[in-house]
Amino acid sequence: MTHPTPLDLIKRLVAAPYPDRIEEIQLYGIHDSDHNFFRSGPRRKIAVLHDASGDFEQDAELTEDDQSEMELDNLAAFKAITTEVSAWLSDRPAQTDVWPPDMPISTDFEDEAREDEALEDGSGSWTASYEGGYHEAEIDRRVVWDLGDEYLVLFCQEMPGDGNFVCVTGACVLPKDAAGR
């Protein structure tokens, strides 16, 4: 059985309807806001295309060189996928590391009254990134394509923790924010 390529996964993501409910976590980040971002829902479709992680406390063999190699592999995956998506969407200009004024970001959904609320599925606490929009990681690279009524965002993120780290390349599709900024 042939596995779909990252470009195949992105094409499926773009074509798929938005789920009517918030779905399961596809990848656990360092914080609730990180892993809440990795859920598809009514305001975001997301796919993890490449990931690597490590925990220095759990793996005595893990070195900083290993972490650097994983980060470089993640960046290489991001660059290769960016080339493929750019060729596929050659009629649409790509914007690098920008925030289009009508692209929703997780802070659009902030609600201080809900911040300590536990999620019904027991996966963590409510955060603004649970609701929708793009969630910027500590180290974040992104390329954005305007698809008309929505944005396609290809991203490369590194989430350093206290003795652990997560690297991920993924894609998300976001409906345009009618309110704008």
N, C-alpha and C positions, 0 to 999 in steps of 0.2 A: 504494500500500500504506500502510495506516495503522499508525503506530508505537504500541506500547502506552504508556499513560500511566504515570506513576510508581505510581499506585494499582493499576493492572493488574499491574505488575511485582511489587508487594508481595503482592498476592493470590496470584500464581503462586508466589512464594517461600514463603509460608506453607503452601500446598497441596503443594509438592514434597517428596519424601523427602530425607533427608540423603544426600549422596553417600557412597559407600563408601570413597573415597580423597580425598586433598587435591587440589583442582583448581588450574588455572592462576590466576595473579595477574590480578585485574580492574583494579587501579589501583596504580601505583607511588607510594609515599609518599616521605618523606625518608630514612627508615632502614629496615633490614631488618624490624624489628618492625612498622613502619607498613605496608609492602606485604605482609608475611606475613598481616596481618589481612584483607586484601582477597582471600582465598581461601575458597571454600566447602570443606567437608569433613565428616567424621563428627560433628563437634561444633559446626558453625556453617554456616548458609546465609547468603549475603550478596549484596546487589545494590547497585551504584553507580547512583544516580539523577540526580546532577548533579555535575560537577567542573570545576575551573578551576585552572590552575597557571601559574607564570611563573619565569623564570630571568634575573635582571638581568645576569649575565655573558654569556649567549647572545643576549639581545635588548636592544640599545642603546636601542631606542625605548620600552621598558617603564618606567613611572614608578611611584612609590609611590601616586599617585592611581589608576592602573590596578589595582594590587593591592587597594586599598581598595574599588574598584568591584566587583572579582571576589568579594571577601569579602562585600560587601553583597548581591550577586546570589545567592550561595550561601545566605546566611541567609534571603533572601526565598523561595528554592526550598524550604528546610527548613520555613519557616512555612506556606507554601501546602500542602505535602504533609502536614504535621501536621494541618491543618484537614480535609483529605480523609480521612485515616486515622481521625481522631477521629470523623468522621461515620459512617464504615463500621463502626467498633468502638464505637458509641455506648453499647452495653450493658456495656462494660468501662471502668473508670476508667483514665485515663492518669496515669502518675507521671513527673514532670519532674526530670531531673538527679539521679536516685537510683540506689542499688545495692540492689535487693531481696536479702535475705540468701541466697537460693538461686540467684541469677543468676551463672553462671560468668563469670569475668573471666580475662584472659590470664595473670595471675600465678598462677592455680590450676595452671598447667601448667609452672611453672619447673623447669628441670633444668640446673644449672650444668655438669654433665659434658658436656652436648650443645651448649652455647652457641656453640662455634666450629665445629661440624659443618656442612659444606657440604651443601646440599640436592641430592638426586639429579638434579633437573631443571636444575641450574646457575643457578637464579634468585637465589641468595643463601645466607645462613647461617640455621641453625636459630635460632628465637627462640620464646619461650613463646607468642606470638600465632599461630605457625604451627599449633599443636595445637588451639586452640579458644578459646572465650570472647570476651568483649568487650575491645577494646584502646582505652584512653583516650588521646586525642591531647593535645597541649599546650594547645590551645583546643578545648573539647569541650562540646557541648550534646546532650542526648538526651531522648527521651520513650520510656517503657517501658510496654508493655501485657502483662498476664498473660493468656496464651492457654490456660491449663490445665497442660499438661505442658511448656510452653516459653514463652519470652518473645519478643516482637517488640520490637526496639529501632530507632527511627528516630533517626538521628544527623546532626549537623552538626559537621564538624571542620575545623580550620585547623592545618596543619603548617608552621610557619616553619622555614626552613633557613638555611644560610650563603650568602646571596645568591639564594635561591630559596624558593618556597612552593608548597603544594598546599592547595586548599580542596575539600571533598567533602561531599555529602549522600548518605546511603545508608540501607539498612535491613539488619538482620541478625536471624535467628531463632536462638535458642540453647535447647538442651534445659536443663531445670532441673537444677541441681547437687544430686544427692541428698544429698551430704555436708553441704551448707549451710555457713554461716559464723557 
